[in-house]
Amino acid sequence: MAKNTYLMWNDSIAATATAPTTPVSGDPVLVGQIPGVALTEKDSNNLSTIALNGAFLLSVKGENNSGNTAVAAGDILYYEAGQTPPINKDNVAGVRFGYALAPVTSGSTTTIPVKIGY
């Protein structure tokens, strides 16, 4: 199970993650447009157990579609496939993921609690 749980989830599914396609426990993931955090690695059926709510300690980058920008507690965060880390404030290329529960300075990458969902 994910060791980066910050606030316990109470809703999860067994599904095939579309981004990343090979998640490990604790990774932020998407199932289509549904945000979550992988609780398990994928099994022989290509399914992972994915938390659909709760808050997890995730790596977040202080940037958006225009460049570097600070993240404030309460800001909406997005999952941008192909970026490392994939969580930032890019609402153009990203899929809505959740809310920042702590700040990240402009251009920095910081591990903060992120509330999944919206």
ROKE-749004 format. One record per residue: residue number from 1; x, y, z of N, C-alpha, C in turn. Coordinates in pm, whole numbers, plus 50000, padded with zeros to 5 digits. Each point is the difference from the previous one (the first is absolute). Layout:
SITE / NUM / X / Y / Z / X / Y / Z / X / Y / Z
...
***
This chain:
SITE / 1 / 50083 / 49881 / 50000 / 49917 / 50119 / 50000 / 50087 / 50125 / 50000
SITE / 2 / 49945 / 50107 / 49948 / 50073 / 50126 / 49990 / 50042 / 50048 / 50138
SITE / 3 / 50127 / 50032 / 50014 / 50052 / 50047 / 50128 / 49997 / 50151 / 50010
SITE / 4 / 49953 / 50067 / 49894 / 49997 / 50145 / 50000 / 49860 / 50055 / 50031
SITE / 5 / 49916 / 49919 / 50064 / 49865 / 50044 / 50037 / 50009 / 50110 / 50105
SITE / 6 / 49929 / 50109 / 49977 / 49998 / 50113 / 50093 / 49866 / 50002 / 50075
SITE / 7 / 49891 / 49989 / 49928 / 49866 / 49984 / 50056 / 49938 / 49878 / 49933
SITE / 8 / 49949 / 49907 / 50076 / 49953 / 49872 / 49949 / 49889 / 50017 / 49897
SITE / 9 / 50005 / 49918 / 49899 / 49898 / 49995 / 49897 / 49889 / 49907 / 50045
SITE / 10 / 49881 / 50013 / 49941 / 49891 / 49907 / 50030 / 49931 / 49953 / 49873
SITE / 11 / 50061 / 50028 / 49885 / 49943 / 49960 / 49872 / 50114 / 49958 / 49909
SITE / 12 / 49994 / 49876 / 49952 / 50104 / 49952 / 49909 / 49938 / 49906 / 49898
SITE / 13 / 50074 / 49978 / 49891 / 49955 / 49910 / 49894 / 50117 / 49916 / 49953
SITE / 14 / 49970 / 49890 / 49938 / 50100 / 49921 / 49928 / 49984 / 50039 / 49854
SITE / 15 / 50104 / 50059 / 49941 / 49989 / 50050 / 49863 / 50137 / 50000 / 49934
SITE / 16 / 49998 / 50016 / 49869 / 50123 / 50014 / 49923 / 50032 / 50148 / 49991
SITE / 17 / 50114 / 50038 / 50052 / 50043 / 50140 / 49992 / 50039 / 50033 / 49857
SITE / 18 / 49956 / 50118 / 49954 / 50036 / 50045 / 49866 / 50124 / 50088 / 50002
SITE / 19 / 50032 / 50059 / 50115 / 50122 / 50079 / 50015 / 50040 / 49997 / 50147
SITE / 20 / 50117 / 49951 / 50033 / 50087 / 49921 / 49914 / 49941 / 49861 / 49980
SITE / 21 / 50042 / 49931 / 49898 / 49943 / 49869 / 49970 / 50056 / 49890 / 50088
SITE / 22 / 50111 / 50026 / 50067 / 50059 / 49903 / 50092 / 50025 / 50070 / 50134
SITE / 23 / 49895 / 50028 / 50076 / 50019 / 50072 / 50126 / 50057 / 49911 / 50109
SITE / 24 / 50067 / 50065 / 50094 / 50043 / 49932 / 50122 / 49922 / 50062 / 50115
SITE / 25 / 49994 / 49931 / 50110 / 49926 / 50048 / 50115 / 50046 / 50140 / 50039
SITE / 26 / 49905 / 50091 / 50013 / 50029 / 50137 / 50038 / 50004 / 50097 / 49884
SITE / 27 / 49997 / 49950 / 49876 / 50003 / 50088 / 49883 / 49866 / 50069 / 49978
SITE / 28 / 50002 / 50130 / 49964 / 49877 / 50062 / 49951 / 49968 / 49938 / 49865
SITE / 29 / 49873 / 49971 / 49975 / 49960 / 49934 / 49876 / 49871 / 50061 / 49945
SITE / 30 / 49975 / 49970 / 49874 / 49872 / 50029 / 49939 / 49942 / 49871 / 49946
SITE / 31 / 49869 / 49989 / 50010 / 49923 / 49896 / 49932 / 49909 / 50079 / 49907
SITE / 32 / 50047 / 50021 / 49878 / 49931 / 50094 / 49911 / 50013 / 50139 / 50059
SITE / 33 / 49888 / 50060 / 50039 / 49999 / 50133 / 50062 / 49984 / 49993 / 50152
SITE / 34 / 49999 / 49879 / 50057 / 49980 / 49983 / 50144 / 50135 / 50002 / 50070
SITE / 35 / 50021 / 50094 / 50095 / 50126 / 50006 / 50073 / 50002 / 49901 / 50117
SITE / 36 / 50118 / 49954 / 50035 / 50015 / 49912 / 50114 / 50146 / 49978 / 50035
SITE / 37 / 50021 / 49916 / 50100 / 50135 / 49959 / 50040 / 50002 / 49848 / 50005
SITE / 38 / 50100 / 49942 / 49936 / 50012 / 49854 / 49998 / 50032 / 49952 / 50141
SITE / 39 / 49922 / 49904 / 50047 / 50026 / 49938 / 50130 / 50081 / 49872 / 49982
SITE / 40 / 49991 / 49942 / 49880 / 50073 / 49877 / 49968 / 50056 / 50011 / 49858
SITE / 41 / 50100 / 49919 / 49972 / 50050 / 49988 / 49863 / 49898 / 49921 / 49919
SITE / 42 / 50010 / 50008 / 49867 / 49903 / 49927 / 49919 / 50022 / 49849 / 50015
SITE / 43 / 49890 / 49926 / 49992 / 50006 / 49854 / 50015 / 50005 / 49933 / 49862
SITE / 44 / 49985 / 49869 / 49998 / 50008 / 49926 / 49873 / 49887 / 50036 / 49904
SITE / 45 / 49893 / 50061 / 50050 / 49889 / 50046 / 49915 / 50015 / 50147 / 49962
SITE / 46 / 50116 / 50058 / 50032 / 50029 / 50140 / 49970 / 49920 / 50097 / 50086
SITE / 47 / 49950 / 49954 / 50115 / 49920 / 50083 / 50090 / 50081 / 50043 / 50122
SITE / 48 / 49981 / 50124 / 50040 / 50056 / 50053 / 50124 / 49885 / 50040 / 50090
SITE / 49 / 50019 / 49994 / 50131 / 49903 / 50058 / 50091 / 50035 / 50148 / 50010
SITE / 50 / 49900 / 50085 / 49975 / 50023 / 50143 / 49990 / 49906 / 50075 / 50095
SITE / 51 / 50060 / 50082 / 50088 / 49922 / 50085 / 50090 / 49945 / 50117 / 49921
SITE / 52 / 49871 / 50028 / 50018 / 49934 / 50108 / 49927 / 49980 / 50125 / 50083
SITE / 53 / 50033 / 49993 / 50127 / 49990 / 50118 / 50086 / 50103 / 49989 / 50111
SITE / 54 / 49994 / 50088 / 50097 / 50102 / 50005 / 50105 / 50107 / 50101 / 49962
SITE / 55 / 50106 / 50005 / 50078 / 50112 / 50090 / 49972 / 50129 / 49920 / 50012
SITE / 56 / 50092 / 50024 / 49907 / 50125 / 49928 / 49994 / 50115 / 50098 / 49986
SITE / 57 / 50115 / 49963 / 50051 / 50120 / 50080 / 49983 / 50054 / 49975 / 49860
SITE / 58 / 49993 / 50102 / 49915 / 50039 / 49987 / 49860 / 50096 / 50112 / 49962
SITE / 59 / 50085 / 49971 / 49905 / 50094 / 50097 / 49946 / 49924 / 50093 / 49905
SITE / 60 / 50011 / 50131 / 50024 / 49928 / 50100 / 49921 / 50099 / 50104 / 49951
SITE / 61 / 49987 / 50039 / 49874 / 50087 / 50103 / 49942 / 49925 / 50132 / 49992
SITE / 62 / 50067 / 50107 / 50040 / 49944 / 50135 / 49995 / 50008 / 50057 / 49860
SITE / 63 / 49912 / 49954 / 49911 / 49995 / 50050 / 49863 / 49860 / 49984 / 49945
SITE / 64 / 49973 / 50075 / 49891 / 49875 / 49984 / 49926 / 50031 / 50008 / 49851
SITE / 65 / 49900 / 50018 / 49917 / 50022 / 50002 / 49855 / 50081 / 50120 / 49953
SITE / 66 / 50014 / 50103 / 50083 / 50078 / 50119 / 49963 / 50143 / 49996 / 50055
SITE / 67 / 50031 / 49904 / 50084 / 50134 / 49993 / 50060 / 49992 / 49983 / 50150
SITE / 68 / 50104 / 50044 / 50068 / 50007 / 49985 / 50145 / 49899 / 50089 / 50070
SITE / 69 / 49934 / 49943 / 50100 / 49904 / 50075 / 50081 / 49986 / 49929 / 50134
SITE / 70 / 49978 / 50077 / 50104 / 49985 / 49942 / 50134 / 49867 / 49927 / 50012
SITE / 71 / 50000 / 49901 / 50089 / 49878 / 49926 / 50037 / 49965 / 50041 / 50142
SITE / 72 / 49878 / 50038 / 50024 / 49952 / 50035 / 50134 / 49909 / 49889 / 50050
SITE / 73 / 49991 / 49986 / 50132 / 49905 / 49905 / 50058 / 49861 / 50034 / 49949
SITE / 74 / 49929 / 49898 / 49951 / 49867 / 50020 / 49946 / 49995 / 50012 / 49849
SITE / 75 / 50116 / 50016 / 49935 / 50002 / 50008 / 49854 / 49960 / 49867 / 49937
SITE / 76 / 49934 / 50009 / 49884 / 49967 / 49881 / 49922 / 50126 / 49951 / 49931
SITE / 77 / 50023 / 49869 / 50006 / 50116 / 49938 / 49936 / 49955 / 49910 / 49886
SITE / 78 / 50090 / 49978 / 49906 / 49971 / 49923 / 49879 / 50105 / 49892 / 49980
SITE / 79 / 49962 / 49891 / 49935 / 50091 / 49892 / 49963 / 50038 / 50022 / 49854
SITE / 80 / 50129 / 50022 / 49975 / 50049 / 50023 / 49865 / 50089 / 49882 / 49960
SITE / 81 / 49945 / 49908 / 49923 / 50074 / 49881 / 49958 / 50128 / 50041 / 49927
SITE / 82 / 50106 / 49925 / 50024 / 50127 / 50027 / 49935 / 50089 / 50096 / 50076
SITE / 83 / 49949 / 50063 / 50105 / 50081 / 50091 / 50081 / 50048 / 49929 / 50126
SITE / 84 / 50114 / 50043 / 50052 / 50053 / 49945 / 50124 / 50025 / 50116 / 50096
SITE / 85 / 49925 / 50008 / 50109 / 49885 / 49917 / 50034 / 49880 / 50040 / 49916
SITE / 86 / 49900 / 49914 / 49993 / 49884 / 50030 / 49915 / 49899 / 50098 / 50061
SITE / 87 / 50015 / 50034 / 50127 / 49902 / 50087 / 50067 / 50051 / 50143 / 50001
SITE / 88 / 49918 / 50093 / 49945 / 50033 / 50142 / 49996 / 49871 / 50080 / 49982
SITE / 89 / 50013 / 50127 / 49959 / 49882 / 50086 / 49983 / 49962 / 50021 / 49854
SITE / 90 / 50047 / 49914 / 49908 / 49974 / 50017 / 49857 / 49860 / 49954 / 49964
SITE / 91 / 49907 / 50096 / 49992 / 49861 / 49966 / 49969 / 49974 / 49991 / 49850
SITE / 92 / 50103 / 50021 / 49917 / 49985 / 49988 / 49856 / 50035 / 49859 / 49955
SITE / 93 / 50117 / 49950 / 50042 / 50045 / 49866 / 49958 / 49964 / 49892 / 50103
SITE / 94 / 49956 / 50040 / 50119 / 49976 / 49903 / 50106 / 49854 / 49964 / 50019
SITE / 95 / 49980 / 49893 / 50076 / 49868 / 49952 / 50041 / 49983 / 50038 / 50147
SITE / 96 / 49886 / 50058 / 50034 / 49977 / 50042 / 50139 / 50021 / 49881 / 50094
SITE / 97 / 50082 / 50021 / 50105 / 50041 / 49892 / 50088 / 49951 / 50019 / 50144
SITE / 98 / 50014 / 50120 / 50054 / 49962 / 50022 / 50139 / 50043 / 50137 / 50049
SITE / 99 / 50029 / 50009 / 50131 / 50032 / 50127 / 50063 / 50129 / 49992 / 50080
SITE / 100 / 50080 / 50107 / 49990 / 50121 / 50011 / 50083 / 49957 / 50029 / 50143
SITE / 101 / 50063 / 49932 / 50096 / 49973 / 50027 / 50141 / 50117 / 50071 / 50066
SITE / 102 / 50101 / 50040 / 49920 / 50116 / 50074 / 50048 / 50060 / 50073 / 49880
SITE / 103 / 50084 / 50100 / 50026 / 50056 / 50077 / 49888 / 50122 / 49935 / 49935
SITE / 104 / 50026 / 50042 / 49876 / 50123 / 49965 / 49926 / 50048 / 50130 / 49937
SITE / 105 / 50127 / 50032 / 50016 / 50050 / 50124 / 49941 / 50013 / 49987 / 49849
SITE / 106 / 49996 / 50111 / 49933 / 50006 / 50007 / 49854 / 50124 / 49928 / 49947
SITE / 107 / 49979 / 49906 / 49909 / 50109 / 49926 / 49937 / 50056 / 49885 / 50081
SITE / 108 / 49959 / 49987 / 50124 / 50051 / 49893 / 50087 / 49917 / 49875 / 49988
SITE / 109 / 50059 / 49888 / 50040 / 49927 / 49874 / 50013 / 50007 / 49961 / 50148
SITE / 110 / 49884 / 49984 / 50061 / 49990 / 49973 / 50143 / 49896 / 49892 / 50024
SITE / 111 / 50024 / 49914 / 50098 / 49901 / 49901 / 50040 / 49906 / 50064 / 50101
SITE / 112 / 49872 / 50002 / 49964 / 49898 / 50061 / 50086 / 49879 / 49908 / 50006
SITE / 113 / 49912 / 50019 / 50100 / 49874 / 49926 / 49999 / 49909 / 50054 / 49890
SITE / 114 / 49942 / 49908 / 49922 / 49909 / 50034 / 49892 / 49870 / 49926 / 50022
SITE / 115 / 49889 / 50073 / 50005 / 49867 / 49940 / 50012 / 49956 / 49957 / 49860
SITE / 116 / 49967 / 49873 / 49983 / 49959 / 49948 / 49870 / 49854 / 50033 / 49974
SITE / 117 / 49970 / 50029 / 49875 / 49861 / 50021 / 49960 / 49960 / 50146 / 50007
SITE / 118 / 49874 / 50024 / 49968 / 49948 / 50138 / 49997 / 49850 / 50001 / 50011
***
